[in-house]
Amino acid sequence: MPDRILLAHGSGGKLAHRLVTETFVSRLGNPILAQMDDAATFNLSGTVAFTTDSYVVDPIFFPGGDIGKLAVCGTVNDLAMSGARPLYLSLAVIIEEGFSKSDLERIVDSIHQATIEAGMTIVTGDTKVVNQGSADKLYINTAGVGIVPEGVNVSGKNAKPGDKILLSGPIGDHGIAVMSKREGLRFSSKLESDSAPLNDMVERILATGQQVHCLRDPTRGGLATTLNELAQQSHTRIVIEEAAIPVREEVLGACEMLGLDPLYVANEGKLVAVLPASGVDKVLAAMRSSCYGKRAVIIGEVTDGEPGRVVMRTHLGSFRVIDMLTGDILPRIC
């Protein structure tokens, strides 16, 4: 079975060594990783941001990406939302016995391309193989380290009444792209996951010199859950405008078919920025200068009122309470 992962590939012996060197190090190699030590060593100075995440998406290949690209972009974006410049990444892979080695190589190549775009370096990692049936094809865990520039203070608790809320583009693309592959849905035009590294856009935002209170990427739970998290962290009320929120026609149609609300569908390449009204024009221009923010818009504002509450002015002019997601409408979406 030359194209299949065997339990012996996780034994720590010759097969395991070959898998690591031929599949991972050969594709992701850099001077730090090439040392093949049990821990990576590097120098850091300043305020450090550190994050970790695990990825169990089903299916592992979907329109616009795969589990490898998703893992890199997700970790990069978590660092970027703290205002940090992402630097180093760890990669741990749990592989089900019998998994295709060529598919694994395809995923590692995707990981490599994503790290190049994000400007990150994978410096350490781990590989485990489990019995067939003990995992679903492939799981990935990543951890990322970055440096927060001096003077940057970005946090969900910083939102203040009078702040404007900016969104970098249409919502729901990732969740519906994954669901379309899972459920065999087809659209008249191509719908792909928005999975993308957002650190360049964040750097452009911070380079404007405008004060930015909050940055957040609305992943699981969608835009609605993210806004509720910000309102709760900052003890403020958030008001958004339904007419201002961009959603692709394909996403709207799929949501109607599946009984979903786009506000709760996952995104993997969008960000929400909260900042004083005085800086909106410059920050919007910076977001739109990025290839991932060309449709950036203002969708609402932070107000006084009932703390922790998010409301939306509908197309009809009435107000609707937007609560945090309850349950899991789209399991294993990232």
N, C-alpha and C positions, 0 to 999 in steps of 0.2 A: 504494500500500500504506500507507494512513494509519495503520493500527493495528499496523504492523510496524516493528521496529528495523532500520535500514539501516546499512551500513558507514559511510555519510556521517555518521551520528549520532556516530561516534567520530573524525571528522576534525579537530575543533577549530574548525570553521567555524560558519555560522549554524545548521545543524541541531543540531550538538552544543551550542551555546549555548542553543537553545530547549529541548532535552531537559533540560539541567541546571536551567534556571530554571523551566520549566513543570512538570517531573515531580519534581525533588528539592527545590529551594529553596522552591517554593511550598508544599510539604507539610512540610518539615523546618525551615523558615526560623526564624532567631533572629538577634539583632543581630551575633553573631560570624560566623556563616555568611554573612549577608547582605552582608558586606564584600567577598566574592568575591575575596579575596587568595589568593596561592599558598600561604600558611601562616597558620594561625590564631594569634593572640596572646592570651594571658590570663595572669593572675597566679596563682601557687601559693605556698603556704608550708607547711613541714612535710615529713614523709617522704612521697615520691611513690611510688605503685605504678603500673606501666605494663605492659600486656599486649597481645598481638596474636593473632589467630586468623583462619582462613579456613574458609569453609563451602561444601560441594559436595554437599549432601544431595540424594538422589533418592528419591522425587519432591520437587519444590520446594514443593508444597502437600500437606499431610497432616492427618489428624484432630487438631485442637487447635493448629494453627499452620502456619507456612510458613518458608521459608528466611530471610525478613527478621526475623521475631520471634525465630527461633533465633539469628541472628547477634548481635542486641542482647543477648538474655538470656545467651548464652554468654560474651560479653565482660564484661558486668556481673558475672556470677557469678565469673569468674576474678579480678576485682578484689576482690570481696567476700570470697573465700576467703583473701585475705591480710589481712583485717580492714580493708580500705580503704573509704572512702566514694566510690563512683564519681561522677565529675564530667563528663568530656568524652570524646567518642567520634569517631573518624574512620570514614568509610564509603567503601570502594572497591568498585565493581561492574564485573564483566566480563560482557558480554552477548553472546550468540550472535546473529549476523545472522539476521533473520527472527522474533526473539522478539516476542511480543505486547506492544504498548505498554500495553494495558489491564491485562494481568497484571503488568507492571512497576509500574504505578501502584498496583495492589492491594498489592503487596509493600512499596512505599514507605509506603503508608498504615499497613500493619502495623508497619513499623519505627517510624513516628511514635508509634503507640499504645504500643509497648513502651518507647520512651524516656520517654514521659510517666509511665508506671507506675514506671519505675526512677529517675526524677528525673535523667536524664542529658541532655546537650545534644550534638547532632552539630555539630561546629564546622568540619570540613573533609572533603573527599572527592575522589573521582576516578571517572571513567566511561570504560571502554574497550569498544569493539565489535570482535569478531573474526569471521572468516569462518565461514559456516555449516559445521558439522562440526568446528570447531576448539575448541569448548566444548560442554557439554551444557546448553543453555538459559541458565543464569545462575550465576555464582559470586560470592561476596561475601567481602571481607576487611575486618576491623575492627581498630581499635586503641583501647585505652581508657586513660584516666588517672584516677587517684583519689588521695586523701589518706588516709594511715594515721594515725588519732588517736594522740596522745601516750600512751605507756604500753602500747600494743597490740603484742604480739609473737606472731604466729601463724605457725607453720611446721611442716611435716611432720617436721622433725628434733626437735621438742619433746616428742613423746609419751614418757611415762614409765611404768614398771611401776606398776600400781595404778590407772591412768587408766581411765575408762569410755568406751565408744564409743557414741555416739548417732547414730541415723539419722532423718531428718525425715519419712519416709513410704515407701509401697510402691515397689519397684524394678521396672525393666524397662518402664515405660509408654511412654517415648519410642521405644525401639527397636522394640517390637512394634507400636505405632501406625504407624510409618513402614513397617515390613514388611507390615502388613495392607493398606496402600494399594498398596504395590509388588506384592504377590502376590495381591491381590484377596480377602483373607480377610475374613470377616464374623463378628461376635460377637453373642450374644443381647442384650447390653447395650453401651452406647457406651463404647469405649475411645479415649482421646485422649492425645496427647503431654503430658507433664508440663512442657513448656517454660515457664519462668517466671523472673522476676528475683528473686533471693534476698537482695538487699542489705538489704531491710527486716527480714527475719528475722535476719540477722546483726547488724544494729543493735540489735534487741531482745535478742539473746544477750549482746552486749557491754555493754548497759545494765544487766544484772543485777549487774555488778561482779565476777562470778566469773572466776577465771583459766581461760582457754581455751587449750589448747596447740596444737591443730590444727583447721583447717577445710578441707574438700575437697569438691568436687562430683564424684560418680562418673559421668563422661560416657562417652567411648569406653573400652571394656574393662570397664565396669560396676563394681559394688561390689567384686568380687574383685580387680580390678587396682588400684583405688584403695587398698584395705587393704594390698596387697603393697607399693605405693609408700611408704605411711606406715611400714610395718614396716622396710623397707630404709633409708629416710631416718633413722629414729630408732634403728636397730640394736636393735630390740625384737622380741618375739614377740606376735602378736595371736591371741586366741581368740574366736570368735564362736559364737552359738547359732542353729542352723538354725530352731528353733521360734520364735525372736524376730523373725526377718526378715519383714516384711510383703510379700506378693506378691499381686496381684489374681488372682482365679480365671481371668479372661480371659487374663492373661499366662501363668499356669501352663499353661493349655490350649494356647495357641499355641506355647509353648516345647516341650511334649511333641510336638506335631504336627510342628514344624520341627526337632526334635532339638537344641534349644538349652538352655543352663543360664541361668536368670534372673540368676544372680550375675554373668554376663559381658555382660548386655544393657545398652545405653546408657540413661542418664537425663539429663535436661536441666533438672530442677527439684527436685533432691534434694541434701541436703548431709549430710556426715558430720562430727560434732564429737567431738573427743577432749579430755577434761578430767578433773581430779581428782574422785574420788567425792564429795567434800564439796560440790561445786557442781552436782551432777546435777539435783536437784529443781528448783532455780530456773531452770536452763537449759532443762530439759524444758518447764517451764511457759511460758517465753518462746517456745520453738519452737512449742508448741501454740497460742499466742495469735495466730500468723500463719496466714493462710488457706492457706498452703502447707506448714504443719507440724502440722496437727491430728492426724496419726497418728504423731507422733514417738515413738520407743521406744529403749530401751537394747538393743543387740544383742551386746555383748561387752565385753572388757576387754583392756588391754595387760598383758603379764606378762613375767617373766624367762624365760629359756630360749633356744632357738636363735635368734639374731638374724636378722631378715628373713623369718621364717616366719609364715604365716597358717594356722591350723587351725580347723575347724568341728566342733562337737559336733552330730552328726546327731540326727534324731528317735529313732533306735534307741539312742542313748547312746554310739556309737562315734565315733572322731575321723577326720576326712577332711582331708587337706592341700589347701588352696586355693591354687593356683598363679596366677601372672600369666597373662593371656590370651596364647595363642600363635596367631599368624595373625590373620585378620580375619573373624570369623564373620558380621558384618553390615557389608559395605562401604558407604561413602557414607551413613552414618547421621547425619552432622552436617557 
